[in-house]
Amino acid sequence: MSQMRWALSDYQTIVQQELTHLVRQPSLIAWQLGSPIVMVLLFVFVFGSAMDIGGGADFTSFAMPGMFAMTMAFGFMNTAMSVAIYKEKGFIDRFRSMPMAPSAVVTGRGVSDLIHAALDLVVLALIALAIGWRSDGGLAATLFAFGLLLWLRFALIWIGVWIGLKVKNQEAAGNLFALAFPFGMISSVFTPPSLMPDWLGAIAMWNPVSSTANAVRELFGNPVPLGGSWIEQNAMLMAVTWPALITLVFLPLAVRKYQSLGR
């Protein structure tokens, strides 16, 4: 029990340090608030006027849940970049030299990033409401939908931490954005997989982002892509299962990589 209290105290310190850093960096807050606005303007108003998802469905109602899921998905690269910067500047070495619980830095980073993600989600939801998007699924279903979005972000945090610890520097982490972009875009975020070429549609259907996007659409009472595949028919189940599998794989990898630094 004393070791557990020690670990909890250490990760609470890391969370407090991360949130203090955010408050003292107004540019980060401005970027956090401005980025969702730009994304909505670009994907919903600029590209949306040319989009037809079939069935006479309103594109804004279809796209906004996808935007929520895509924002959660892209966030893991911000995690990777932050961890890479901390490692390059020696902050992580400083933490490792202290009598801290081995998992505190990794778990503390994960919790603080989840708080950041919740703030992103609040801003994006307010923008969606301002442009006319509504949830027709009731309060409980709506809250569960936002919980699924944060569950996806929570799982992807550990991929970001693992990548940030594995790359040599922040430039290498920045180069990985080119790989992260297709992860969010080749999905059902903006286009039903049934409208894509068969091979690309199959990739999009099995993308974890698609499962979360379709599940929250269903919970919000928004248009859901029509498809007869097993993965599309069980989007709710996979929206819970995919993040659980990702966490089971990458959380231990991230902790192990942190513990092996400098060996």
Residue pairs with C-beta under 8 A, 6 or more apart in sequence:
3 101
6 101
7 101
7 103
7 104
7 107
10 100
10 101
10 104
10 108
11 101
11 103
11 104
11 105
11 107
11 108
11 111
12 108
13 104
13 108
14 95
14 104
14 105
14 107
14 108
14 109
14 112
15 108
15 111
15 112
15 115
17 108
18 108
18 109
18 112
18 113
19 112
19 115
22 28
22 29
22 112
22 116
23 29
32 116
32 119
32 120
32 123
33 123
35 120
36 67
36 71
36 120
36 123
36 124
36 127
37 127
39 67
39 70
39 71
40 64
40 67
40 124
40 127
40 128
40 131
43 63
43 67
43 190
44 59
44 60
44 63
44 64
44 67
44 131
47 190
48 59
48 60
48 63
51 59
51 63
51 190
51 191
52 59
53 59
53 62
53 191
53 192
53 195
53 223
53 225
54 192
54 195
54 226
55 223
55 226
57 223
58 223
60 131
60 132
60 133
61 133
61 134
61 222
61 223
62 217
62 222
62 223
63 189
63 190
64 128
64 133
64 222
65 145
65 213
65 216
65 217
65 220
65 222
66 187
66 188
66 189
66 190
66 213
66 217
67 124
67 128
67 189
68 121
68 124
68 125
68 128
68 146
68 149
68 213
68 216
69 149
69 152
69 187
69 189
69 209
69 212
69 213
69 216
70 184
70 185
70 187
70 189
70 209
70 213
71 120
71 121
71 124
72 117
72 120
72 121
72 149
72 150
72 152
72 153
72 156
72 212
73 152
73 153
73 156
73 180
73 183
73 184
73 209
74 180
74 181
74 184
75 113
75 116
75 117
75 120
75 153
75 156
75 157
75 160
76 153
76 156
76 157
76 159
76 160
76 163
76 180
77 160
77 173
77 176
77 177
77 180
78 113
78 116
78 160
79 109
79 113
79 156
79 157
79 160
79 161
79 164
80 159
80 160
80 161
80 163
80 164
80 167
80 173
80 176
81 164
81 170
81 173
81 174
82 109
82 113
82 164
83 92
83 109
83 160
83 161
83 163
83 164
83 165
83 173
84 163
84 164
84 167
84 169
84 170
84 172
84 173
85 170
86 92
86 164
87 93
87 164
87 165
87 261
88 169
88 170
92 105
92 165
92 258
92 261
93 261
93 262
95 104
95 105
96 105
96 258
96 261
96 262
102 255
102 258
102 259
103 255
103 258
105 258
106 158
106 161
106 251
106 254
106 255
106 258
109 157
109 161
110 154
110 157
110 158
110 161
113 153
113 157
113 160
114 150
114 153
114 154
114 157
117 150
117 153
118 150
121 146
121 149
121 150
125 146
135 141
135 142
135 145
135 219
135 220
135 221
135 222
136 220
136 221
136 222
137 145
137 218
137 219
137 220
137 221
141 219
141 220
141 221
142 219
142 220
144 219
145 215
145 216
145 219
145 220
146 216
148 212
148 215
148 216
148 219
148 239
148 240
149 212
149 216
151 212
151 239
151 240
151 243
152 208
152 209
152 212
152 239
152 242
152 243
154 243
154 247
155 242
155 243
155 244
155 246
155 247
155 250
156 243
156 246
158 246
158 247
158 250
158 251
158 253
158 254
159 246
159 250
161 250
161 254
161 258
162 250
162 253
162 254
162 257
163 173
163 176
164 173
165 254
165 257
165 258
165 261
166 257
167 173
167 176
183 207
183 209
184 209
186 200
186 203
186 204
186 207
187 204
187 207
187 209
187 210
187 213
188 204
188 205
188 207
188 209
188 210
188 213
188 214
188 225
189 209
189 210
189 213
191 204
192 225
192 226
192 227
193 200
193 201
193 202
193 204
193 205
193 210
193 225
193 227
193 232
194 201
194 225
194 226
194 227
195 201
196 204
204 210
205 227
205 229
205 231
205 232
206 231
208 238
208 242
208 243
208 246
210 231
210 235
211 231
211 235
211 238
211 239
211 242
212 235
212 239
212 242
212 243
214 224
214 225
214 232
214 235
214 239
215 235
215 236
215 238
215 239
216 239
217 223
217 224
218 224
218 235
218 236
224 235
225 232
227 233
231 238
